[in-house]
C-alpha cells in the first residue's frame, strides 16, 4: 500500500468530454478514474522521455 508521502492530492478542472473519456477508459481497463489519469500521464512521460533520448542520440550522431 502506498504511503501518503508517495502521493499528491491535486484538484483540477478538465473539460467535460475529457472527463467522460477518462471515465470510459477507466471502466474499460477495470480501474479507477485516478488510476486512469496516472496511467495516461505515465504513458505521456514515457513517450516524452523516449523522444528526448532520440533527440540526444541524433544530436550526438550529427556531424559538426
C-alpha positions as CSV (number, residue, x, y, z in Angstrom):
1,X,0.0,0.0,0.0
2,X,1.3,3.5,-0.9
3,X,2.1,5.9,1.9
4,X,0.7,9.4,1.9
5,X,4.2,10.7,1.2
6,X,4.1,8.7,-2.1
7,X,1.1,10.6,-3.4
8,X,-0.1,14.1,-4.0
9,X,-3.7,15.2,-3.9
10,X,-4.4,17.6,-6.8
11,X,-7.7,19.3,-7.5
12,X,-8.1,20.4,-11.1
13,X,-10.8,21.2,-13.7
14,X,-10.9,19.5,-17.1
15,X,-13.4,19.7,-20.0
16,X,-16.5,17.5,-19.6
17,X,-15.6,15.5,-22.8
18,X,-12.1,14.7,-21.4
19,X,-13.6,13.6,-18.1
20,X,-16.1,11.4,-19.9
21,X,-13.3,9.9,-22.0
22,X,-11.2,9.2,-18.9
23,X,-14.2,7.5,-17.1
24,X,-14.8,5.3,-20.2
25,X,-11.1,4.3,-20.3
26,X,-11.1,3.6,-16.6
27,X,-14.1,1.3,-17.0
28,X,-12.5,-0.4,-20.0
29,X,-9.3,-1.0,-18.0
30,X,-11.3,-2.1,-14.9
31,X,-9.7,0.6,-12.8
32,X,-10.5,3.9,-11.1
33,X,-10.6,7.3,-12.6
34,X,-7.5,8.2,-10.6
35,X,-5.6,5.1,-11.8
36,X,-6.6,6.0,-15.4
37,X,-5.3,9.6,-15.1
38,X,-2.0,8.2,-13.7
39,X,-1.8,5.6,-16.5
40,X,-2.3,8.3,-19.1
41,X,0.3,10.6,-17.5
42,X,2.9,7.9,-17.2
43,X,2.4,6.9,-20.9
44,X,3.0,10.5,-21.8
45,X,6.0,10.7,-19.6
46,X,7.5,7.6,-21.3
47,X,6.8,9.0,-24.8
48,X,8.5,12.3,-24.0
49,X,11.4,10.6,-22.3
50,X,11.9,8.3,-25.4
51,X,11.6,11.3,-27.7
52,X,14.2,13.2,-25.7
53,X,16.6,10.2,-25.7
54,X,16.2,10.0,-29.5
55,X,16.9,13.7,-29.9
56,X,20.0,13.4,-27.8
57,X,21.2,10.4,-29.8
58,X,20.6,12.3,-33.1
59,X,22.4,15.3,-31.8
60,X,25.4,13.1,-30.8
61,X,25.5,11.4,-34.1
62,X,25.2,14.7,-36.2
63,X,28.4,15.8,-37.9
64,X,29.9,19.0,-36.5
